[in-house]
């Protein structure tokens, strides 16, 4: 019978080829269509989600010392799911015991298992999407795409890069060196991929799968068992993931504790118990800079891959499609209520306005154009619910209230019609002047954006670059009709390690990135110290050990 690696070899080869070419390719269909996933897939996924509610989440053979679980949906209502709880020491011991057999399985077996896991996760995309939606507040279209196929594509991307990195060194070689007088020194050499140790993946509340899968699959493929630590408010999507991983691993006759779930209730500090432990060699973290700084200071010898806070800039110097620009930015600030690490926050506009295809527009007209486009986008309650979703945390609602006083309100935030019982808020758009306010220079997570008056396009670009240097950015955007200005902006953002989008209109947005083509973050500014996903993201998760023997 063919191994899992052989069964999925074509998928792996396609993924490797796509990562090399950077052209459009997706392994897992992003449309929640019954024609793709089965006519009953949506109903089956919702039924599977409903079956978890009010019940104990079963993970056979998983360490357990009681149960935890206190998830409350941003759409209203507690999930009442109970998850196995265990101490950090118990989870580390279980994962450590699984390490030898996982290492011995070798790269091909591990990669084959990871590919099978991703295929099974894809088959459960509606189930996972519903869990993502109900725990994070994402609208269903985003929950399906980002929580399901897009996350799976990012996981596959990590596996492809891991395979490339591990396959770079051959397993064996016959070595012969001339030694003079017709003699040679002959040796047989072998190389082994040696994992670093245990991985720790610390999930976030807003994108529990999309942000976790790259590190999770990069570590598993390279031989490192993983402790998955979900955010207490969004355990279920990662619990389902861990369940699938354990099932596939066990079917292959290996210890399922290569993936364990570190669940806790809100207010706990379980993650801290893993940081600095000598057996935890890899840490993947998405979250606040405050805790990220603490992790880096206390991680000891562990390699940390982190994505933290940033202030994503947009420089508006001019446009040949004013309506298209305003509509594009309106969608970008509205999508998932701005609760994305890629959402734009600081929109720099010259104080004396810009030239457009619709004539010269003053600063006020630019700000008003974006506000009106946002109103139009969200005028239909059903569309507003799908685009904005719900607010994941009470702290974000409080932040919106606090920010109203930071500038002139161009567009106020308000609840979404028809979503009674849900925690909702449309975008708050504020106008400020860079000469008298720096309110835009701190990350204001949520549906909050600033239109910032500056002296000129050059001044706006300089301020945006300074912001990336000081606070970091995952994304940046420029609107301009001057080709030389665009070229200068491209050079400037590259120098500070920010990925740049230029003159986006239509159905492509600055806060979206595509696996196998777009790198997510660069690791070259304060917003993130790593990239999803490049060779550097995987290559340091293992070492190569050599054996040399004189040939017989």
C-alpha positions in Angstrom: 0.0 0.0 0.0 1.3 3.4 -0.9 2.5 5.6 1.9 0.8 8.9 2.7 3.8 10.6 1.2 3.3 8.8 -2.1 -0.5 9.3 -2.0 0.0 13.1 -1.7 3.3 13.5 -3.6 1.5 15.4 -6.5 0.0 17.9 -4.0 3.4 18.5 -2.5 5.1 18.9 -5.8 2.5 21.4 -6.9 2.9 23.3 -3.7 6.6 23.5 -4.1 6.3 24.6 -7.7 3.8 27.3 -6.7 6.0 28.7 -4.0 8.9 28.9 -6.4 6.9 30.6 -9.2 4.9 32.8 -6.9 2.0 32.6 -9.4 -1.6 32.1 -8.4 -2.3 28.6 -7.1 -4.5 27.3 -4.4 -4.7 23.8 -3.2 -8.0 24.2 -1.3 -11.1 25.8 -2.9 -12.0 29.0 -1.1 -15.7 29.1 -2.1 -18.1 27.5 0.3 -19.9 25.7 -2.4 -21.9 22.5 -2.2 -20.6 21.6 -5.7 -17.1 21.6 -4.3 -17.5 20.3 -0.7 -20.7 18.3 -1.1 -24.3 19.4 -1.1 -24.8 18.6 2.6 -21.4 19.9 3.7 -22.8 23.2 5.2 -25.5 21.5 7.1 -23.2 18.7 8.2 -20.6 21.3 9.4 -23.2 23.2 11.4 -24.5 20.0 12.9 -21.0 19.0 13.9 -20.5 22.4 15.6 -23.8 22.2 17.4 -22.8 18.7 18.7 -19.9 20.2 20.5 -22.0 22.7 22.5 -22.7 21.8 26.1 -20.5 18.7 25.8 -17.0 17.5 26.7 -14.6 17.7 23.8 -13.1 14.2 23.5 -9.4 13.7 22.8 -8.6 10.1 23.4 -5.3 9.4 25.1 -4.7 13.1 25.8 -3.3 14.2 29.2 -6.1 15.3 31.5 -6.5 16.6 35.0 -10.1 18.0 34.8 -11.7 20.2 32.3 -11.9 23.9 31.4 -13.8 26.0 28.9 -15.6 29.4 29.1 -15.9 30.5 25.5 -18.7 33.1 24.8 -19.5 33.9 21.3 -19.4 37.6 20.1 -22.7 36.8 18.5 -24.1 36.0 21.9 -24.3 32.9 24.1 -21.8 30.6 25.8 -20.5 27.6 24.0 -20.3 25.5 27.2 -17.7 23.2 25.7 -15.4 21.4 28.2 -11.9 20.7 27.1 -9.3 18.5 28.8 -7.1 20.5 31.2 -3.6 19.6 32.1 -0.6 21.2 33.7 2.3 22.5 31.7 4.5 19.7 33.1 2.1 17.0 32.1 1.7 18.3 28.5 5.5 18.8 28.1 6.1 15.3 29.4 3.6 13.8 27.0 4.9 15.7 24.0 8.5 14.9 24.9 7.7 11.2 25.1 6.3 11.4 21.6 9.5 13.0 20.2 11.7 10.0 19.6 9.3 8.1 17.4 8.3 11.3 15.6 12.0 12.0 14.8 12.6 8.4 13.8 9.6 8.5 11.4 11.7 10.7 9.1 10.9 13.6 6.8 8.9 11.7 4.2 6.6 10.1 6.7 6.1 13.3 8.6 5.4 15.3 5.5 3.0 12.7 4.2 1.1 12.7 7.6 0.9 16.5 7.5 -0.5 16.5 4.0 -3.1 13.9 5.0 -4.0 16.1 8.0 -4.5 19.1 5.8 -6.7 17.2 3.4 -8.9 16.1 6.3 -9.1 19.5 7.7 -10.2 20.8 4.3 -13.0 18.2 4.3 -14.2 19.7 7.6 -14.0 23.3 6.4 -17.6 24.1 7.2 -17.3 22.7 10.7 -14.1 24.7 11.3 -15.6 27.8 9.7 -18.6 27.7 12.0 -16.3 27.3 15.0 -14.2 30.2 13.9 -17.2 32.4 13.2 -18.8 31.7 16.6 -15.6 32.2 18.6 -14.0 35.1 16.8 -16.9 37.1 15.5 -15.8 36.9 11.9 -18.6 36.9 9.3 -19.2 33.6 7.7 -17.6 34.3 4.3 -14.3 35.3 6.1 -14.6 32.5 8.7 -14.9 30.0 5.9 -12.1 31.4 3.7 -9.6 32.6 6.3 -10.4 30.0 8.9 -10.6 27.1 6.5 -9.0 26.9 3.0 -6.7 29.9 3.3 -5.4 28.7 6.6 -4.9 25.2 5.1 -3.1 26.7 2.2 -0.8 28.5 4.6 -0.2 25.3 6.5 0.6 23.5 3.2 2.9 26.3 2.2 4.9 25.7 5.5 5.0 22.0 4.8 6.3 22.7 1.2 9.1 25.0 2.5 9.9 22.5 5.3 10.3 19.7 2.7 12.5 21.9 0.5 14.7 22.8 3.5 15.0 19.2 4.7 15.5 17.7 1.2 18.3 20.1 0.4 20.8 17.8 2.2 20.9 14.2 0.8 20.5 11.3 3.2 23.7 9.6 2.1 26.8 10.1 0.0 29.9 8.1 -1.0 32.9 10.4 -0.5 36.4 9.8 -2.0 39.3 12.1 -1.7 42.6 11.6 -3.5 45.4 10.9 -1.0 48.4 10.7 -3.3 50.3 7.8 -5.0 47.1 6.4 -6.5 45.3 6.0 -3.2 42.1 7.5 -1.9 40.4 8.1 1.4 36.9 6.6 1.0 34.1 7.3 3.4 30.4 6.7 3.6 28.5 9.7 5.0 25.0 9.9 6.3 23.0 12.9 7.4 20.0 13.1 9.7 17.4 15.8 10.2 17.4 16.5 14.0 14.4 18.4 15.4 15.1 21.2 17.8 12.7 19.9 20.5 9.1 20.9 21.4 7.2 23.6 19.7 4.7 25.9 21.4 2.0 27.6 19.3 0.2 30.4 21.1 -3.0 31.2 19.2 -4.8 34.5 19.0 -8.5 35.3 19.5 -9.2 36.7 16.1 -7.5 34.3 13.6 -7.0 31.0 15.6 -6.3 28.8 12.6 -4.8 31.2 10.0 -2.2 32.6 12.3 -1.4 29.2 14.0 -1.2 26.8 11.0 2.1 28.1 9.6 4.1 27.5 12.8 2.1 24.4 13.7 2.8 22.6 10.4 6.4 23.9 10.0 7.2 22.4 13.4 5.4 19.1 12.9 6.9 18.6 9.4 10.5 19.2 10.7 10.0 16.7 13.6 9.0 18.8 16.5 6.0 17.8 18.6 3.7 20.8 19.2 1.9 22.1 22.3 -1.1 24.1 20.9 -2.1 26.9 23.3 -5.3 28.5 22.1 -6.6 31.8 23.2 -9.2 31.1 26.0 -11.9 32.8 23.9 -11.3 30.7 20.8 -10.3 27.2 21.8 -12.7 25.2 19.6 -11.1 25.7 16.1 -7.7 24.6 17.4 -9.2 21.8 19.4 -10.7 20.4 16.2 -7.4 20.8 14.5 -5.5 19.0 17.3 -8.1 16.2 17.2 -7.6 15.6 13.5 -3.8 15.7 13.9 -3.9 13.1 16.7 -6.3 10.8 14.7 -4.0 10.7 11.6 -0.8 10.3 13.7 -2.4 7.4 15.7 -3.6 5.7 12.5 0.1 5.6 11.4 1.0 3.8 14.6 2.7 6.8 16.2 2.2 8.5 19.5 -0.7 11.0 19.0 0.9 13.3 21.7 2.9 14.9 18.9 0.1 17.4 19.2 -1.4 18.3 22.6 -3.9 21.0 23.6 -3.1 23.5 26.3 -6.6 24.8 27.2 -7.4 27.2 30.0 -10.1 29.6 31.1 -9.8 33.4 30.6 -7.4 35.0 33.0 -5.1 32.1 33.3 -1.4 32.3 32.6 -0.7 28.8 31.3 1.4 30.1 28.4 3.9 31.6 30.8 4.5 28.1 32.3 6.0 26.9 29.0 8.2 29.9 28.3 11.8 29.3 29.3 11.3 25.6 29.8 14.4 23.8 28.6 12.4 21.3 26.5 10.4 24.1 24.6 12.7 25.0 21.7 10.3 26.8 19.3 7.7 29.4 20.1 5.1 30.7 17.6 3.2 33.7 18.9 0.6 36.1 17.6 -0.7 38.8 19.9 0.1 42.0 21.8 3.6 43.5 21.9 3.5 43.6 25.6 3.3 39.8 26.0 5.5 39.4 22.9 8.2 41.4 24.6 7.9 39.3 27.8 8.2 36.1 25.7 11.3 37.2 24.0 12.9 38.3 27.3 12.1 35.0 29.0 12.3 32.5 26.2 15.9 31.4 27.0 17.4 29.4 24.2 14.1 28.9 22.4 13.6 30.3 18.9 10.7 32.8 18.8 8.6 33.6 15.8 6.2 36.4 16.6 3.7 38.7 15.0 2.7 41.6 17.2 1.3 45.1 16.9 1.9 47.5 14.0 0.4 50.6 12.4 -0.3 50.0 8.8 -0.1 53.2 6.6 -1.7 54.3 3.4 -0.2 57.3 1.5 -2.7 59.0 -0.7 -0.8 61.3 -3.2 -3.3 61.1 -6.1 -5.5 58.7 -8.0 -7.0 58.2 -11.5 -9.9 56.4 -9.9 -11.2 58.3 -7.0 -14.4 56.3 -6.5 -12.6 53.1 -6.8 -9.9 54.1 -4.3 -12.6 55.3 -1.8 -14.6 52.1 -2.2 -11.4 49.9 -1.8 -10.3 51.7 1.4 -13.9 51.6 2.8 -13.9 47.8 2.4 -10.4 47.5 3.9 -11.3 49.4 7.1 -14.6 47.6 7.4 -13.5 44.0 6.8 -13.9 42.0 10.1 -14.4 45.4 11.8 -10.7 46.2 11.4 -9.7 43.3 13.6 -6.9 42.3 11.3 -3.2 42.7 11.6 -3.2 43.9 8.0 -6.0 46.5 8.3 -5.0 50.1 7.3 -5.1 52.6 10.2 -3.2 55.8 9.2 -4.2 57.3 5.9 -1.9 60.2 5.0 -3.5 62.9 2.7 -1.9 66.2 1.7 -3.4 69.1 3.6 -4.2 70.9 0.3 -5.7 67.8 -1.3 -5.0 65.6 -4.3 -5.5 65.5 -8.0 -8.0 62.8 -9.2 -9.9 61.8 -12.3 -12.8 63.6 -10.8 -10.9 66.9 -10.4 -9.0 68.2 -7.4 -10.2 66.9 -4.1 -9.6 68.8 -0.8 -8.4 66.9 2.3 -12.0 67.1 3.6 -13.4 65.7 0.3 -11.0 62.8 0.4 -12.0 62.0 4.0 -15.7 62.4 3.2 -15.3 60.2 0.1 -14.0 57.3 2.2 -16.7 57.9 4.8 -19.5 57.9 2.1 -18.1 54.8 0.5 -18.2 53.1 3.9 -21.8 54.1 4.4 -22.7 52.8 1.0 -20.9 49.5 1.6 -22.7 49.0 4.9 -26.1 50.3 4.0 -27.5 46.8 3.5 -27.6 45.2 7.0 -27.0 41.7 5.6 -23.9 42.8 3.7 -22.7 44.8 6.7 -23.0 41.7 8.9 -21.1 39.5 6.4 -18.3 42.1 5.9 -17.9 43.4 9.5 -18.9 40.4 11.6 -18.9 41.0 15.3 -16.3 42.4 17.8 -14.2 39.7 19.4 -13.5 41.5 22.7 -15.1 44.0 25.0 -11.8 45.9 25.1 -12.2 46.8 21.4 -15.6 48.3 22.1 -14.1 50.4 24.9 -11.2 51.4 22.6 -13.7 52.8 20.0 -15.3 54.9 22.7 -12.0 56.2 23.9 -10.8 57.1 20.4 -13.8 59.4 19.6 -12.1 62.2 21.3 -8.8 61.9 19.4 -9.9 63.8 16.3 -12.7 65.2 14.3 -15.3 62.4 13.7 -15.8 62.1 9.9 -17.7 58.9 10.3 -19.0 57.6 13.6 -19.1 54.0 14.7 -22.4 52.4 15.5 -24.0 49.0 15.8 -25.1 46.9 12.8 -28.8 46.7 12.2 -30.3 43.3 12.6 -27.6 41.8 14.8 -29.3 42.1 18.2 -27.4 40.2 20.9 -24.1 40.5 19.0 -21.3 42.8 19.9 -20.9 45.0 16.7 -19.4 48.2 15.6 -19.0 49.8 12.2 -15.8 51.8 11.4 -14.9 55.0 13.2 -13.1 57.4 10.9 -11.3 60.4 12.4 -9.6 63.4 10.8 -6.4 64.7 12.5 -3.5 67.0 11.5 0.0 65.5 11.8 1.3 69.0 12.9 -0.7 68.8 16.1 -1.5 65.2 16.8 0.2 61.8 16.8 -2.9 59.8 17.8 -2.5 57.7 14.7 1.0 56.6 15.6 -0.1 53.9 18.1 -2.0 50.8 17.0 -5.7 51.2 17.7 -6.9 47.6 17.2 -10.4 47.5 15.8 -12.6 49.5 13.4 -10.7 52.7 13.9 -8.8 54.7 11.2 -7.3 58.1 10.9 -7.2 60.4 7.9 -4.0 62.4 8.7 -3.4 65.8 7.1 0.3 66.2 6.0 2.3 68.9 4.2 2.7 67.0 0.9 2.8 63.5 -0.6 6.6 63.4 0.3 5.8 64.4 3.9 3.1 61.7 4.1 5.6 59.1 2.8 8.3 60.2 5.2 5.9 60.0 8.1 4.6 56.6 7.0 8.2 55.3 6.7 9.0 56.7 10.2 6.0 54.9 11.6 7.1 51.6 10.2 10.5 52.0 11.6 9.2 52.9 15.1 6.0 50.8 15.4 6.1 48.3 12.6 3.6 47.5 9.8 2.5 44.2 8.2 1.1 46.1 5.2 1.5 49.4 3.5 -0.3 51.0 0.5 0.2 54.0 -1.8 -2.1 55.7 -4.2 -0.3 57.9 -6.7 -0.3 58.8 -10.4 3.3 59.9 -10.5 5.5 56.9 -11.5 8.6 58.3 -10.0 6.8 58.8 -6.7 5.6 55.1 -6.8 9.2 54.0 -7.5 10.5 56.0 -4.6 7.8 54.6 -2.3 8.7 51.1 -3.3 12.3 51.6 -2.4 11.5 53.3 0.9 9.0 50.7 2.1 11.4 47.9 1.1 14.2 49.5 3.1 12.1 49.3 6.2 10.7 45.8 5.5 7.1 46.5 4.7 5.2 44.9 1.9 3.6 47.5 -0.3 0.4 47.5 -2.4 0.0 50.2 -5.1 -3.3 51.8 -6.4 -5.6 49.0 -5.4 -9.1 49.2 -6.7 -11.7 46.5 -7.3 -11.8 43.2 -5.5 -8.2 43.1 -4.2 -7.4 44.7 -0.8 -4.4 45.7 1.2 -5.4 43.5 4.1 -5.5 40.3 2.1 -2.6 38.1 1.3 -2.4 34.9 -0.7 -0.5 31.8 0.2 2.2 30.7 -2.2 2.5 34.2 -3.7 2.3 36.9 -1.0 4.7 36.8 1.9 2.8 37.8 5.1 5.1 40.2 7.0 8.8 40.3 6.4 10.4 39.9 9.8 12.2 43.1 9.1 10.3 45.7 11.2 8.8 45.7 14.7 5.4 44.3 13.7 6.9 40.8 13.2 10.2 39.1 13.5 9.3 36.4 11.0 7.6 35.9 7.6 4.7 33.6 6.8 6.2 31.7 5.0 9.8 31.6 3.7 12.7 29.3 4.1 13.9 31.2 7.2 10.6 30.4 8.8 11.3 26.6 8.7 15.0 26.1 8.3 15.9 26.9 11.9 13.4 24.4 13.3 15.8 21.5 12.7 19.5 20.7 12.6 21.5 18.3 10.5 23.7 15.7 12.2 26.4 13.8 10.2 27.8 10.4 10.5 31.1 9.5 8.8 32.4 5.9 8.4 35.4 4.7 6.5 34.3 2.6 3.6 34.9 -1.1 3.9 
